[in-house]
Amino acid sequence: MTYQPAAIYDDVDTLPKLPSWVTSTRAETIEDVAFLSGAALSHLHLVLSDESVPQTLLRARLALRVAEACMTHQGRPERAAELRDAVAFLQPGDSAGPAGEVTLSWKRAVGRPVSVKSLDRALPAIDANQIAMWLDGCDLCGARQGAPVLRAASALQAVLADRPRDPAAALILADAALAQALGWSHVLPVLALGLKRADLRKSGAELQLACHRAIVSAATEAVREGADLARRAARLNAAAPKLRAKGAEEAVALFLNRDAVAPAVLTSLRSDRAARRFCDRLVELGAVRELTGRDTFRLYGI
């Protein structure tokens, strides 16, 4: 494998990018691909420690992207806009529908520190003991310690074997296994972001290889998303002093933690009208975007 000189860029406007020898090298052997995926995970770990990145929002934004990918894996037509709508306006007792349930599962999986309890909440159709068994037994290499990608691939293969029609649950648990092995506090959609539909039909060494390649691809996307959100968060924080509405600080905090915000959830602003005017003001300041293009039932996000 031929290496290129490292090119890590770092300035006030962006996070360090993955070095080009990770993203541009065409590796063929499992050893080379594993080396590149390890480098990508190491770089991603630094991004997850960067205070300029709104970490909760990064996980939420990636969760929406992988929920969309799960729809593609299942041959369903829903895309990000429809998935946002499926969960943003739910009322108690409402059914989210199949696409909405997948979106909610990912939202819950990334929203709390990773544990069997949090995963049970994200995947209520699966028994908690079964979840624990998959996570504890994710072991293709004969050891329960170390080998994070092997553990994640093992969990993915085991869940797909038991639940072949539920790729979303398999990917959630695979990324949970990866997060636990790496010592991350929360699930971050990595394998789900990088794996293709055809990869989910693989097993053994082929699946391991696909997971390593998926990590390199996904880390590149996650770092790019993190850099973009860091810039947008800085813009919102810079605009915050110009907001004179009572309850503005609590409202701004929601935008830094949610992929999409409906004015109705900005309860600190006292009235729906005040919330709508607040959102329009943020759009005028260039701090947030209107995400739907509609005149009613609008959603906003940075």
C-alpha positions as CSV (number, residue, x, y, z in Angstrom):
1,M,0.0,0.0,0.0
2,T,1.4,3.4,-1.0
3,Y,1.1,6.3,1.4
4,Q,0.7,9.9,0.7
5,P,2.0,12.7,3.0
6,A,-0.4,13.6,5.7
7,A,-2.4,16.7,5.0
8,I,-4.3,17.6,8.1
9,Y,-5.8,21.1,7.8
10,D,-6.7,23.1,10.9
11,D,-7.9,26.7,11.0
12,V,-10.5,28.8,12.7
13,D,-13.2,27.8,10.2
14,T,-13.0,24.0,10.1
15,L,-12.2,20.9,12.0
16,P,-9.1,19.0,11.0
17,K,-9.9,16.8,8.0
18,L,-9.0,13.2,7.6
19,P,-5.5,12.9,6.1
20,S,-5.6,12.1,2.4
21,W,-3.7,8.8,2.8
22,V,-6.8,7.5,4.7
23,T,-9.4,8.8,2.2
24,S,-7.7,8.3,-1.1
25,T,-5.8,5.0,-0.7
26,R,-7.3,2.0,-2.4
27,A,-6.6,-0.8,0.1
28,E,-7.2,-4.4,-1.0
29,T,-6.1,-6.7,1.9
30,I,-7.9,-7.0,5.2
31,E,-4.8,-5.8,7.0
32,D,-4.5,-2.6,5.0
33,V,-8.3,-1.9,5.3
34,A,-8.2,-2.5,9.0
35,F,-5.3,-0.1,9.4
36,L,-7.2,2.6,7.5
37,S,-10.4,2.1,9.5
38,G,-8.4,2.3,12.7
39,A,-6.9,5.6,11.6
40,A,-10.3,6.9,10.7
41,L,-11.8,5.9,14.0
42,S,-8.9,7.6,15.9
43,H,-9.5,10.8,14.0
44,L,-13.2,10.6,14.5
45,H,-12.6,10.1,18.3
46,L,-10.9,13.5,18.3
47,V,-13.8,15.1,16.6
48,L,-16.2,13.7,19.2
49,S,-14.0,15.4,21.9
50,D,-14.1,18.8,20.2
51,E,-16.1,21.4,22.1
52,S,-16.9,23.4,19.1
53,V,-19.0,20.6,17.7
54,P,-22.6,20.3,19.0
55,Q,-22.3,16.6,19.7
56,T,-26.0,16.0,20.5
57,L,-27.0,17.7,17.2
58,L,-24.3,15.8,15.3
59,R,-25.7,12.5,16.5
60,A,-29.3,13.6,15.7
61,R,-28.3,14.7,12.2
62,L,-26.5,11.5,11.4
63,A,-29.4,9.5,12.9
64,L,-31.7,11.1,10.4
65,R,-29.3,10.2,7.6
66,V,-29.1,6.6,8.5
67,A,-32.8,6.3,9.0
68,E,-33.1,7.4,5.4
69,A,-30.5,4.8,4.5
70,C,-32.5,2.1,6.3
71,M,-35.5,3.1,4.2
72,T,-33.4,2.6,1.1
73,H,-32.3,-0.9,2.4
74,Q,-35.9,-1.8,2.8
75,G,-36.9,-0.5,-0.6
76,R,-39.1,2.2,0.9
77,P,-39.5,5.7,-0.7
78,E,-39.3,7.9,2.4
79,R,-36.5,10.4,2.5
80,A,-35.2,12.9,5.1
81,A,-38.1,15.4,4.6
82,E,-40.8,12.7,5.1
83,L,-38.9,11.2,8.0
84,R,-38.7,14.6,9.8
85,D,-42.4,15.1,9.3
86,A,-43.2,11.5,10.5
87,V,-41.8,12.3,14.0
88,A,-41.8,16.1,14.4
89,F,-45.6,16.5,14.8
90,L,-46.4,13.3,16.7
91,Q,-49.0,13.6,19.4
92,P,-49.5,11.2,22.3
93,G,-51.2,8.1,21.0
94,D,-50.3,8.8,17.4
95,S,-48.8,6.0,15.2
96,A,-45.5,7.0,13.6
97,G,-45.9,4.4,10.9
98,P,-43.1,2.1,9.7
99,A,-40.8,4.8,8.5
100,G,-41.4,6.9,11.6
101,E,-40.7,4.0,13.9
102,V,-37.3,3.5,12.3
103,T,-36.6,7.2,12.7
104,L,-37.7,7.1,16.3
105,S,-35.5,4.1,17.0
106,W,-32.4,5.8,15.7
107,K,-33.4,9.1,17.5
108,R,-33.7,7.2,20.8
109,A,-30.6,5.1,20.3
110,V,-28.3,8.1,19.9
111,G,-30.1,10.3,22.4
112,R,-29.0,8.6,25.7
113,P,-25.8,7.1,26.9
114,V,-25.4,3.6,25.4
115,S,-26.7,0.8,27.6
116,V,-29.0,-2.2,27.4
117,K,-31.7,0.0,29.0
118,S,-31.4,2.8,26.4
119,L,-31.3,0.3,23.5
120,D,-34.3,-1.5,24.9
121,R,-36.2,1.8,24.8
122,A,-35.0,2.4,21.2
123,L,-36.0,-1.1,20.2
124,P,-39.1,-2.0,22.2
125,A,-40.0,-5.0,20.0
126,I,-36.8,-6.8,21.1
127,D,-36.4,-8.3,24.6
128,A,-33.7,-6.6,26.7
129,N,-32.1,-9.9,27.5
130,Q,-31.7,-10.6,23.8
131,I,-30.1,-7.2,23.3
132,A,-27.7,-7.9,26.2
133,M,-26.8,-11.3,24.7
134,W,-26.1,-9.9,21.3
135,L,-23.9,-7.2,22.8
136,D,-22.0,-9.4,25.2
137,G,-21.5,-12.2,22.7
138,C,-20.5,-10.1,19.7
139,D,-17.3,-12.0,19.1
140,L,-16.1,-13.4,15.7
141,C,-12.4,-13.5,16.8
142,G,-12.7,-15.6,20.0
143,A,-12.2,-12.7,22.5
144,R,-14.7,-10.4,24.0
145,Q,-12.2,-7.6,24.6
146,G,-10.7,-5.4,21.9
147,A,-11.2,-5.8,18.2
148,P,-14.0,-3.2,18.0
149,V,-14.9,-3.7,14.4
150,L,-14.9,-7.5,14.8
151,R,-17.3,-7.2,17.7
152,A,-19.6,-4.8,15.7
153,A,-19.5,-7.1,12.7
154,S,-20.4,-10.1,14.9
155,A,-23.3,-8.2,16.4
156,L,-24.6,-7.2,13.0
157,Q,-24.3,-10.8,11.7
158,A,-26.0,-12.2,14.7
159,V,-29.0,-9.8,14.7
160,L,-29.5,-10.2,10.9
161,A,-29.5,-14.0,11.3
162,D,-32.3,-13.7,13.9
163,R,-34.1,-10.8,12.4
164,P,-33.4,-10.7,8.6
165,R,-36.3,-8.3,8.0
166,D,-35.1,-5.7,10.5
167,P,-31.9,-4.2,9.2
168,A,-32.4,-1.0,11.2
169,A,-32.3,-2.9,14.5
170,A,-29.2,-4.8,13.4
171,L,-27.4,-1.6,12.4
172,I,-28.3,0.1,15.7
173,L,-27.0,-2.8,17.7
174,A,-23.8,-3.0,15.6
175,D,-23.1,0.7,16.1
176,A,-23.9,0.2,19.8
177,A,-21.3,-2.6,20.0
178,L,-18.8,-0.4,18.2
179,A,-19.4,2.5,20.6
180,Q,-19.1,0.2,23.7
181,A,-15.8,-1.3,22.4
182,L,-14.4,2.2,21.7
183,G,-15.5,3.6,25.1
184,W,-17.8,6.1,23.5
185,S,-20.6,7.4,25.8
186,H,-23.2,7.4,23.0
187,V,-24.0,5.5,19.9
188,L,-22.8,7.3,16.8
189,P,-24.1,6.0,13.5
190,V,-21.0,4.9,11.7
191,L,-21.5,1.4,10.3
192,A,-25.1,2.3,9.4
193,L,-23.8,5.4,7.5
194,G,-21.2,3.5,5.5
195,L,-22.6,0.0,4.8
196,K,-24.4,-0.6,1.5
197,R,-27.5,-2.7,1.1
198,A,-25.5,-5.5,-0.5
199,D,-23.1,-5.5,2.5
200,L,-25.9,-6.7,4.7
201,R,-26.0,-10.0,2.9
202,K,-22.4,-10.8,3.6
203,S,-20.9,-12.8,6.5
204,G,-17.7,-13.7,8.1
205,A,-14.5,-12.2,6.7
206,E,-16.4,-10.5,3.8
207,L,-18.6,-8.7,6.3
208,Q,-15.6,-7.7,8.4
209,L,-14.0,-6.2,5.3
210,A,-17.2,-4.3,4.4
211,C,-17.4,-2.9,8.0
212,H,-13.8,-1.7,7.8
213,R,-14.4,0.0,4.5
214,A,-17.7,1.5,5.8
215,I,-15.9,3.1,8.7
216,V,-13.5,4.9,6.5
217,S,-16.3,6.2,4.3
218,A,-18.6,7.1,7.3
219,A,-15.8,8.8,9.3
220,T,-15.2,11.1,6.3
221,E,-18.9,12.0,6.2
222,A,-19.2,12.4,10.0
223,V,-16.1,14.7,10.2
224,R,-17.5,16.8,7.3
225,E,-20.9,17.0,9.1
226,G,-19.2,17.9,12.3
227,A,-17.2,20.7,10.7
228,D,-20.4,22.1,9.1
229,L,-22.4,22.0,12.3
230,A,-19.5,23.6,14.2
231,R,-19.6,26.6,11.8
232,R,-23.4,26.8,12.0
233,A,-23.4,26.6,15.8
234,A,-20.9,29.4,16.0
235,R,-23.1,31.5,13.7
236,L,-26.1,30.8,16.0
237,N,-24.2,31.6,19.1
238,A,-23.0,34.9,17.5
239,A,-26.6,35.8,16.7
240,A,-27.9,34.9,20.2
241,P,-27.0,38.3,21.9
242,K,-29.3,40.0,19.3
243,L,-32.3,38.1,20.4
244,R,-34.2,40.0,23.1
245,A,-37.2,37.8,23.5
246,K,-37.7,36.4,27.0
247,G,-36.8,32.7,27.0
248,A,-34.5,33.1,24.0
249,E,-31.6,31.3,25.7
250,E,-33.6,28.1,26.3
251,A,-34.9,28.3,22.7
252,V,-31.4,28.6,21.2
253,A,-30.3,25.6,23.2
254,L,-33.0,23.5,21.5
255,F,-31.6,24.4,18.1
256,L,-28.1,23.2,19.3
257,N,-29.5,19.8,20.3
258,R,-32.2,18.9,17.7
259,D,-32.1,18.2,14.0
260,A,-35.4,20.0,13.5
261,V,-37.4,22.3,15.7
262,A,-41.1,23.1,15.4
263,P,-42.1,26.5,16.8
264,A,-44.6,24.8,19.0
265,V,-41.9,23.2,21.1
266,L,-40.3,26.5,22.0
267,T,-42.4,26.8,25.1
268,S,-40.0,29.2,26.8
269,L,-41.2,31.9,24.4
270,R,-44.7,31.8,25.9
271,S,-46.9,31.8,22.8
272,D,-47.0,30.1,19.3
273,R,-46.9,33.5,17.7
274,A,-43.9,34.6,19.6
275,A,-42.2,31.3,18.7
276,R,-42.9,31.7,15.0
277,R,-41.6,35.3,15.1
278,F,-38.5,34.1,16.9
279,C,-37.8,31.5,14.3
280,D,-38.3,34.0,11.5
281,R,-35.9,36.3,13.2
282,L,-33.2,33.6,13.3
283,V,-33.7,33.0,9.6
284,E,-33.3,36.7,8.9
285,L,-30.0,36.7,10.9
286,G,-28.8,33.7,8.9
287,A,-28.5,31.6,12.1
288,V,-31.0,28.9,11.2
289,R,-32.8,27.5,8.1
290,E,-36.4,26.7,7.4
291,L,-36.3,23.1,6.4
292,T,-39.7,22.3,4.7
293,G,-40.4,25.1,2.2
294,R,-44.0,25.2,3.5
295,D,-46.0,28.1,4.6
296,T,-47.5,26.1,7.5
297,F,-46.2,23.3,9.8
298,R,-42.7,24.6,9.4
299,L,-39.5,23.1,10.8
300,Y,-36.3,24.9,11.5
301,G,-32.7,23.8,12.1
302,I,-29.2,25.1,12.0
